[in-house]
Amino acid sequence: MTAGRGWISLAAIILVDGHPYGIALISLLFGFFDGLGLFLQSYGVSPQFTSMVPYIATLGALYVYARRNRERERKTL
């Protein structure tokens, strides 16, 4: 029913540490990438690829978040 969007919403909550305004902003960003996937379909890009765009953006954001947290932990030690 949600087509896997629950994982994207969970990632949004993790990325902004549960702050409501941050969740709204990051959700808009992920929505932009979802729309980008639909936009790319009009240019003949394969639908299988365009459906991956929001998930690739989510993985990229989680990677940046994890790197940032690791650097913070190294600085505190």
RAQUI-V22827 format. One record per residue. OMEGA is omega in degrees with one decimal (* if undefined). D_LAST is the distance of its C-alpha to the last C-alpha in whole Angstrom. Layout:
# RAQUI-V22827
omega->(OMEGA/OMEGA)
d_last->(D_LAST/D_LAST)
This chain:
# RAQUI-V22827
omega->(-178.5/178.5/176.8/-178.7/177.2/177.7/177.5/178.8/176.0/177.1/178.6/179.5/179.7/-175.5/-175.4/177.5/173.8/178.4/-174.4/-179.6/176.6/178.0/179.0/-178.8/-178.0/175.9/175.0/178.2/178.8/174.8/176.0/-179.9/174.7/176.6/177.1/177.0/177.7/178.4/-179.5/178.2/179.6/177.3/174.5/176.8/-176.6/179.5/177.8/178.5/-176.4/176.7/178.2/-172.8/-179.9/-179.1/175.6/177.1/178.5/178.1/177.8/179.1/177.9/176.8/178.8/178.6/-179.4/178.2/-179.9/178.8/177.8/-179.8/176.1/179.4/177.9/179.8/-179.3/179.9/*)
d_last->(45/41/41/37/36/35/32/32/32/29/27/28/27/23/23/23/22/26/27/30/31/28/30/33/32/30/33/35/33/34/37/38/37/39/42/41/42/45/46/45/48/50/50/51/47/47/46/44/42/42/41/38/37/35/33/32/31/29/27/26/25/23/21/20/19/17/16/15/13/11/10/9/6/5/6/4/0)
